[in-house]
Amino acid sequence: MSNLDEDFDALDTPTTFDLLSLTCEIVSAHVGNNAVSAQEVPDLIKNVYGALAGFSEVEAPEPERPEPAVSIKKSITPDFLICLEDGKKLKMLKRHLKTAYDMTPEEYRERWGLPSDYPMVAPNYAKQRSALAKEIGLGTKNTRKRGPRRK
């Protein structure tokens, strides 16, 4: 980078000292050419400094969304999900995201612009687990009554 480029970069991001110097010059010029009471000077300084500081604030550009390993439509299959981060085929995505990327499902959905109902478990695997849970009676109230407790 040449010295000229560095000088222009320095102009893009003024320091607090630069802002104070400019504020001082503007306020002194204004007070020197206009009738300003002593009570108005602090407000004038605040307004000028605020305006200059507002000009120096540059909004950070929105980070570009990374390119997924596969298309979002192709990431859901009946038997597995494909991770958009690395392209791995998985039955359960949540654990992989936490261990490999320290990412929650919500962060993953936000990063890739996915809907809130985007699955974290492959559809067929979810059906399999649901059938197994129903088979062993999970989620139902115990219908048989227990006898008296033994001491």
MODELLER restraints for C-alpha pairs under 7 A, 6 or more apart:
rsr = mdl.restraints
at = mdl.atoms
rsr.add(forms.Gaussian(group=physical.xy_distance, feature=features.Distance(at['CA:13:A'], at['CA:56:A']), mean=6.39, stdev=0.5))
rsr.add(forms.Gaussian(group=physical.xy_distance, feature=features.Distance(at['CA:14:A'], at['CA:56:A']), mean=6.68, stdev=0.5))
rsr.add(forms.Gaussian(group=physical.xy_distance, feature=features.Distance(at['CA:19:A'], at['CA:49:A']), mean=6.74, stdev=0.5))
rsr.add(forms.Gaussian(group=physical.xy_distance, feature=features.Distance(at['CA:19:A'], at['CA:52:A']), mean=6.62, stdev=0.5))
rsr.add(forms.Gaussian(group=physical.xy_distance, feature=features.Distance(at['CA:19:A'], at['CA:53:A']), mean=6.91, stdev=0.5))
rsr.add(forms.Gaussian(group=physical.xy_distance, feature=features.Distance(at['CA:23:A'], at['CA:45:A']), mean=6.76, stdev=0.5))
rsr.add(forms.Gaussian(group=physical.xy_distance, feature=features.Distance(at['CA:23:A'], at['CA:48:A']), mean=5.99, stdev=0.5))
rsr.add(forms.Gaussian(group=physical.xy_distance, feature=features.Distance(at['CA:23:A'], at['CA:49:A']), mean=5.55, stdev=0.5))
rsr.add(forms.Gaussian(group=physical.xy_distance, feature=features.Distance(at['CA:27:A'], at['CA:45:A']), mean=6.46, stdev=0.5))
rsr.add(forms.Gaussian(group=physical.xy_distance, feature=features.Distance(at['CA:68:A'], at['CA:84:A']), mean=4.88, stdev=0.5))
rsr.add(forms.Gaussian(group=physical.xy_distance, feature=features.Distance(at['CA:68:A'], at['CA:85:A']), mean=6.20, stdev=0.5))
rsr.add(forms.Gaussian(group=physical.xy_distance, feature=features.Distance(at['CA:69:A'], at['CA:84:A']), mean=5.01, stdev=0.5))
rsr.add(forms.Gaussian(group=physical.xy_distance, feature=features.Distance(at['CA:69:A'], at['CA:85:A']), mean=6.06, stdev=0.5))
rsr.add(forms.Gaussian(group=physical.xy_distance, feature=features.Distance(at['CA:69:A'], at['CA:86:A']), mean=5.83, stdev=0.5))
rsr.add(forms.Gaussian(group=physical.xy_distance, feature=features.Distance(at['CA:69:A'], at['CA:87:A']), mean=5.02, stdev=0.5))
rsr.add(forms.Gaussian(group=physical.xy_distance, feature=features.Distance(at['CA:70:A'], at['CA:84:A']), mean=6.13, stdev=0.5))
rsr.add(forms.Gaussian(group=physical.xy_distance, feature=features.Distance(at['CA:70:A'], at['CA:87:A']), mean=6.51, stdev=0.5))
rsr.add(forms.Gaussian(group=physical.xy_distance, feature=features.Distance(at['CA:75:A'], at['CA:81:A']), mean=5.52, stdev=0.5))
rsr.add(forms.Gaussian(group=physical.xy_distance, feature=features.Distance(at['CA:75:A'], at['CA:82:A']), mean=4.59, stdev=0.5))
rsr.add(forms.Gaussian(group=physical.xy_distance, feature=features.Distance(at['CA:75:A'], at['CA:83:A']), mean=6.91, stdev=0.5))
rsr.add(forms.Gaussian(group=physical.xy_distance, feature=features.Distance(at['CA:76:A'], at['CA:82:A']), mean=6.53, stdev=0.5))
rsr.add(forms.Gaussian(group=physical.xy_distance, feature=features.Distance(at['CA:78:A'], at['CA:122:A']), mean=6.14, stdev=0.5))
rsr.add(forms.Gaussian(group=physical.xy_distance, feature=features.Distance(at['CA:78:A'], at['CA:123:A']), mean=5.28, stdev=0.5))
rsr.add(forms.Gaussian(group=physical.xy_distance, feature=features.Distance(at['CA:78:A'], at['CA:124:A']), mean=5.45, stdev=0.5))
rsr.add(forms.Gaussian(group=physical.xy_distance, feature=features.Distance(at['CA:79:A'], at['CA:91:A']), mean=6.98, stdev=0.5))
rsr.add(forms.Gaussian(group=physical.xy_distance, feature=features.Distance(at['CA:79:A'], at['CA:122:A']), mean=5.68, stdev=0.5))
rsr.add(forms.Gaussian(group=physical.xy_distance, feature=features.Distance(at['CA:79:A'], at['CA:123:A']), mean=6.61, stdev=0.5))
rsr.add(forms.Gaussian(group=physical.xy_distance, feature=features.Distance(at['CA:79:A'], at['CA:124:A']), mean=5.47, stdev=0.5))
rsr.add(forms.Gaussian(group=physical.xy_distance, feature=features.Distance(at['CA:79:A'], at['CA:125:A']), mean=6.68, stdev=0.5))
rsr.add(forms.Gaussian(group=physical.xy_distance, feature=features.Distance(at['CA:80:A'], at['CA:89:A']), mean=5.97, stdev=0.5))
rsr.add(forms.Gaussian(group=physical.xy_distance, feature=features.Distance(at['CA:80:A'], at['CA:90:A']), mean=5.26, stdev=0.5))
rsr.add(forms.Gaussian(group=physical.xy_distance, feature=features.Distance(at['CA:80:A'], at['CA:91:A']), mean=4.74, stdev=0.5))
rsr.add(forms.Gaussian(group=physical.xy_distance, feature=features.Distance(at['CA:80:A'], at['CA:122:A']), mean=4.75, stdev=0.5))
rsr.add(forms.Gaussian(group=physical.xy_distance, feature=features.Distance(at['CA:81:A'], at['CA:89:A']), mean=5.65, stdev=0.5))
rsr.add(forms.Gaussian(group=physical.xy_distance, feature=features.Distance(at['CA:81:A'], at['CA:90:A']), mean=5.25, stdev=0.5))
rsr.add(forms.Gaussian(group=physical.xy_distance, feature=features.Distance(at['CA:81:A'], at['CA:91:A']), mean=6.04, stdev=0.5))
rsr.add(forms.Gaussian(group=physical.xy_distance, feature=features.Distance(at['CA:81:A'], at['CA:122:A']), mean=5.59, stdev=0.5))
rsr.add(forms.Gaussian(group=physical.xy_distance, feature=features.Distance(at['CA:82:A'], at['CA:88:A']), mean=5.43, stdev=0.5))
rsr.add(forms.Gaussian(group=physical.xy_distance, feature=features.Distance(at['CA:82:A'], at['CA:89:A']), mean=4.52, stdev=0.5))
rsr.add(forms.Gaussian(group=physical.xy_distance, feature=features.Distance(at['CA:82:A'], at['CA:90:A']), mean=6.17, stdev=0.5))
rsr.add(forms.Gaussian(group=physical.xy_distance, feature=features.Distance(at['CA:83:A'], at['CA:89:A']), mean=6.57, stdev=0.5))
rsr.add(forms.Gaussian(group=physical.xy_distance, feature=features.Distance(at['CA:91:A'], at['CA:121:A']), mean=5.68, stdev=0.5))
rsr.add(forms.Gaussian(group=physical.xy_distance, feature=features.Distance(at['CA:91:A'], at['CA:122:A']), mean=5.05, stdev=0.5))
rsr.add(forms.Gaussian(group=physical.xy_distance, feature=features.Distance(at['CA:91:A'], at['CA:125:A']), mean=6.66, stdev=0.5))
rsr.add(forms.Gaussian(group=physical.xy_distance, feature=features.Distance(at['CA:92:A'], at['CA:120:A']), mean=5.93, stdev=0.5))
rsr.add(forms.Gaussian(group=physical.xy_distance, feature=features.Distance(at['CA:92:A'], at['CA:121:A']), mean=4.54, stdev=0.5))
rsr.add(forms.Gaussian(group=physical.xy_distance, feature=features.Distance(at['CA:92:A'], at['CA:122:A']), mean=6.51, stdev=0.5))
rsr.add(forms.Gaussian(group=physical.xy_distance, feature=features.Distance(at['CA:93:A'], at['CA:120:A']), mean=5.02, stdev=0.5))
rsr.add(forms.Gaussian(group=physical.xy_distance, feature=features.Distance(at['CA:93:A'], at['CA:121:A']), mean=6.15, stdev=0.5))
rsr.add(forms.Gaussian(group=physical.xy_distance, feature=features.Distance(at['CA:94:A'], at['CA:105:A']), mean=6.12, stdev=0.5))
rsr.add(forms.Gaussian(group=physical.xy_distance, feature=features.Distance(at['CA:94:A'], at['CA:120:A']), mean=5.73, stdev=0.5))
rsr.add(forms.Gaussian(group=physical.xy_distance, feature=features.Distance(at['CA:97:A'], at['CA:103:A']), mean=5.34, stdev=0.5))
rsr.add(forms.Gaussian(group=physical.xy_distance, feature=features.Distance(at['CA:97:A'], at['CA:104:A']), mean=6.71, stdev=0.5))
rsr.add(forms.Gaussian(group=physical.xy_distance, feature=features.Distance(at['CA:98:A'], at['CA:104:A']), mean=6.19, stdev=0.5))
rsr.add(forms.Gaussian(group=physical.xy_distance, feature=features.Distance(at['CA:109:A'], at['CA:115:A']), mean=6.72, stdev=0.5))
rsr.add(forms.Gaussian(group=physical.xy_distance, feature=features.Distance(at['CA:109:A'], at['CA:116:A']), mean=6.93, stdev=0.5))
